[in-house]
């Protein structure tokens, strides 16, 4: 497992990325159920410069991840290779982030959706949340065997959602090079749950 620090000073006097996200995000108590504190990232999405930095940060881990080298010879990919062939976004806020990362990197994006949302042949994985249970699905032809996959979501909490997404990717033969999230709630142990996969969090609380 690895964490790429985001707290170092940045160019042109910009605040560290984790501080920027923390300043813009809004805590919403008792949502979506009593006792849960929801971290609302929509103000970060709405701030152009902040969103730009967040997308850059989410895309940064895979190029240096040892799992990338394990699935390809050094000369197989171009010098500007981002380190992944496709980005997986987890419903729903993960879609926004994954699409932006994929567009910037020039690769495709694959949505991992909640049950009943995909029209064609699909595989499923059940998971538990801190406030209930749910099912994720992906089309069976969405990922080719051997493809390098960057998994993107907004929050890593207990790890159930991302564990299920990783299981779907690997069932299709994809290689998860890294998991990128905006916020990691470290007290909930999600990082340990999805080990040994590399976790890159922009803001750890």
MOVENBEL-V858846 format. One record per pair of residues at least 24 apart in sequence whose C-alpha atoms are under 10 Angstrom apart, sorted by sequence separation. I is the first residue (numbers start at 1). J is the second residue. D is the distance in whole Angstrom. If there is no record, write none. Layout:
# MOVENBEL-V858846
{{I	J	D} {I	J	D}}
This chain:
# MOVENBEL-V858846
{{20	44	9} {21	45	10} {59	83	9} {81	105	8} {82	106	9} {84	108	10} {85	109	9} {86	110	7} {87	111	9} {88	112	7} {89	113	9} {90	114	9} {112	136	6} {113	137	5} {114	138	9} {145	169	9} {146	170	9} {150	174	10} {156	180	9} {59	84	9} {80	105	9} {81	106	10} {82	107	9} {112	137	6} {113	138	6} {136	161	8} {143	168	10} {144	169	9} {145	170	9} {147	172	10} {148	173	10} {149	174	6} {150	175	9} {151	176	7} {155	180	9} {156	181	6} {159	184	10} {24	50	9} {111	137	9} {112	138	5} {113	139	9} {134	160	10} {135	161	9} {136	162	10} {143	169	7} {145	171	9} {146	172	9} {147	173	8} {148	174	6} {149	175	6} {150	176	6} {151	177	8} {152	178	9} {153	179	8} {154	180	8} {155	181	6} {156	182	8} {157	183	8} {158	184	9} {159	185	10} {111	138	7} {112	139	8} {130	157	8} {133	160	9} {134	161	9} {137	164	9} {138	165	9} {142	169	9} {143	170	9} {145	172	6} {146	173	6} {147	174	5} {148	175	5} {149	176	5} {150	177	6} {151	178	6} {152	179	6} {153	180	7} {154	181	5} {155	182	6} {156	183	6} {157	184	6} {158	185	8} {163	190	9} {167	194	10} {59	87	9} {110	138	8} {111	139	9} {129	157	9} {130	158	7} {133	161	10} {136	164	7} {137	165	8} {140	168	9} {143	171	10} {144	172	7} {145	173	4} {146	174	5} {147	175	6} {148	176	6} {149	177	6} {150	178	5} {151	179	5} {152	180	5} {153	181	5} {154	182	5} {155	183	5} {156	184	5} {157	185	5} {158	186	9} {162	190	9} {163	191	10} {166	194	8} {21	50	8} {110	139	9} {129	158	7} {130	159	9} {135	164	8} {136	165	7} {139	168	10} {140	169	10} {143	172	6} {144	173	7} {145	174	5} {146	175	6} {147	176	8} {148	177	6} {149	178	7} {150	179	6} {151	180	6} {152	181	6} {153	182	7} {154	183	6} {155	184	6} {156	185	6} {157	186	7} {158	187	9} {159	188	8} {161	190	9} {162	191	10} {20	50	7} {21	51	9} {112	142	10} {128	158	9} {129	159	8} {130	160	9} {134	164	10} {135	165	10} {138	168	7} {142	172	8} {143	173	7} {144	174	6} {145	175	8} {146	176	10} {147	177	10} {148	178	9} {149	179	9} {150	180	7} {151	181	8} {152	182	9} {153	183	9} {154	184	9} {155	185	7} {156	186	8} {157	187	8} {158	188	5} {159	189	7} {160	190	7} {163	193	7} {164	194	9} {111	142	9} {128	159	9} {129	160	6} {137	168	8} {138	169	8} {140	171	9} {141	172	8} {143	174	6} {144	175	10} {157	188	6} {158	189	6} {159	190	4} {162	193	9} {163	194	6} {166	197	9} {21	53	10} {110	142	6} {127	159	9} {128	160	6} {129	161	7} {136	168	8} {140	172	7} {142	174	10} {143	175	10} {156	188	9} {157	189	7} {158	190	4} {159	191	7} {162	194	7} {163	195	9} {17	50	8} {20	53	9} {21	54	8} {109	142	9} {110	143	8} {127	160	5} {128	161	7} {139	172	9} {156	189	9} {157	190	5} {158	191	8} {159	192	8} {160	193	8} {161	194	10} {20	54	9} {108	142	10} {109	143	10} {126	160	9} {127	161	6} {138	172	9} {156	190	6} {157	191	8} {158	192	9} {159	193	6} {160	194	8} {163	197	10} {126	161	9} {127	162	9} {128	163	10} {155	190	10} {156	191	8} {158	193	7} {159	194	6} {17	53	7} {18	54	9} {125	161	9} {127	163	8} {128	164	9} {157	193	10} {158	194	9} {159	195	10} {17	54	7} {126	163	10} {127	164	6} {59	97	10} {125	163	9} {126	164	7} {127	165	9} {156	194	10} {58	97	8} {59	98	9} {110	149	10} {112	151	10} {125	164	6} {126	165	10} {17	57	8} {58	98	9} {109	149	10} {124	164	9} {125	165	8} {55	96	10} {59	100	10} {60	101	10} {109	150	10} {110	151	9} {124	165	9} {125	166	10} {126	167	10} {55	97	7} {58	100	10} {59	101	6} {109	151	10} {125	167	7} {54	97	9} {55	98	9} {58	101	7} {59	102	8} {124	167	9} {125	168	7} {156	199	9} {55	99	10} {56	100	9} {57	101	9} {124	168	7} {55	100	7} {56	101	7} {59	104	9} {91	136	9} {123	168	7} {156	201	8} {51	97	9} {54	100	10} {55	101	6} {59	105	8} {90	136	9} {91	137	10} {122	168	10} {123	169	10} {155	201	9} {54	101	9} {55	102	9} {90	137	10} {124	171	10} {154	201	9} {155	202	10} {52	100	9} {56	104	9} {90	138	10} {102	150	9} {123	171	9} {151	199	10} {152	200	10} {154	202	10} {155	203	10} {156	204	9} {51	100	9} {52	101	10} {55	104	8} {56	105	10} {101	150	10} {123	172	9} {155	204	10} {88	138	10} {6	57	8} {42	93	9} {45	96	9} {101	152	9} {41	93	9} {45	97	9} {98	150	9} {112	164	10} {113	165	9} {4	57	9} {98	151	8} {99	152	9} {112	165	7} {88	142	10} {98	152	6} {111	165	10} {112	166	10} {88	143	9} {97	152	7} {98	153	7} {4	60	9} {86	142	10} {87	143	10} {96	152	10} {97	153	7} {98	154	10} {112	168	9} {4	61	7} {86	143	8} {94	151	9} {95	152	8} {96	153	9} {97	154	8} {112	169	9} {3	61	9} {85	143	10} {86	144	10} {94	152	6} {95	153	8} {96	154	9} {130	188	9} {2	61	9} {93	152	9} {94	153	4} {95	154	9} {93	153	7} {94	154	6} {85	146	10} {86	147	7} {87	148	9} {88	149	7} {89	150	9} {90	151	8} {91	152	10} {92	153	8} {93	154	6} {94	155	9} {85	147	6} {86	148	7} {87	149	6} {88	150	6} {89	151	6} {90	152	7} {91	153	8} {92	154	9} {93	155	9} {2	65	9} {84	147	8} {85	148	5} {86	149	5} {87	150	5} {88	151	5} {89	152	5} {90	153	6} {91	154	10} {1	65	10} {84	148	5} {85	149	6} {86	150	7} {87	151	6} {88	152	6} {89	153	6} {90	154	9} {83	148	7} {84	149	5} {85	150	8} {86	151	9} {87	152	7} {88	153	9} {89	154	9} {83	149	9} {84	150	6} {83	150	8} {84	151	10} {82	150	10} {91	161	9} {90	161	8} {90	162	8} {89	162	10} {72	146	9} {90	164	10} {71	146	7} {72	147	10} {90	165	7} {71	147	8} {72	148	9} {89	165	9} {71	148	8} {88	165	8} {88	166	9} {68	147	10} {68	148	7} {67	148	9} {68	149	9} {88	169	8} {98	180	10} {97	180	10} {97	181	9} {97	182	9} {62	148	9} {62	149	9} {94	181	9} {62	150	7} {86	174	10} {88	176	10} {94	182	10} {61	150	9} {85	174	10} {87	176	10} {85	175	10} {86	176	10} {59	150	8} {84	175	9} {88	179	10} {58	150	9} {59	151	10} {84	176	9} {85	177	10} {87	179	10} {58	151	10} {59	152	9} {84	177	7} {36	130	8} {58	152	8} {83	177	8} {84	178	9} {35	130	10} {36	131	8} {58	153	9} {83	178	10} {35	131	9} {58	154	10} {33	130	10} {34	131	9} {33	131	7} {32	131	8} {33	132	10} {31	131	10} {71	175	8} {70	175	9} {71	177	9} {68	175	8} {70	177	9} {67	175	8} {68	176	9} {69	177	9} {67	176	8} {68	177	6} {67	177	5} {68	178	9} {66	177	8} {67	178	8} {65	177	7} {66	178	10} {41	154	8} {64	177	10} {65	178	7} {40	154	10} {41	155	10} {62	176	9} {63	177	9} {64	178	10} {39	154	9} {62	177	6} {63	178	10} {39	155	8} {61	177	9} {62	178	6} {38	155	10} {61	178	7} {62	179	9} {60	178	10} {61	179	8} {62	180	9} {59	178	10} {61	180	8} {59	179	10} {60	180	9} {58	179	9} {59	180	8} {58	180	5} {59	181	10} {57	180	9} {58	181	7} {57	181	9} {58	182	7} {57	182	9} {54	181	10} {55	182	9} {54	182	8} {67	197	9} {67	198	9} {66	198	9} {65	198	8} {62	198	9} {61	198	9} {61	199	9} {62	200	9} {61	200	6} {60	200	9} {61	201	10} {41	182	9} {59	200	9} {41	183	9} {58	200	7} {57	200	9} {58	201	8} {39	183	9} {57	201	9} {58	202	7} {57	202	7} {54	202	8} {21	182	8} {22	183	9} {21	183	9} {18	182	9} {17	182	10} {18	183	9} {2	178	9} {1	178	9} {3	180	10} {21	202	8} {22	203	8} {21	203	7} {22	204	10} {18	201	9} {19	202	10} {20	203	9} {22	205	9} {18	202	6} {19	203	8} {17	202	7} {18	203	5} {16	202	10} {17	203	8} {18	204	8} {16	203	10} {18	205	10} {2	191	10} {1	191	8} {1	192	9} {1	194	10} {1	195	7} {2	196	10} {6	200	10} {1	196	6} {2	197	9} {3	198	8} {4	199	9} {5	200	9} {6	201	8} {7	202	9} {1	197	6} {2	198	5} {3	199	6} {4	200	6} {5	201	8} {6	202	6} {7	203	9} {1	198	4} {2	199	6} {3	200	5} {4	201	7} {5	202	8} {6	203	7} {1	199	6} {2	200	7} {3	201	7} {4	202	8} {5	203	9} {6	204	10} {1	200	9} {2	201	9} {3	202	9} {5	204	10} {3	204	10}}
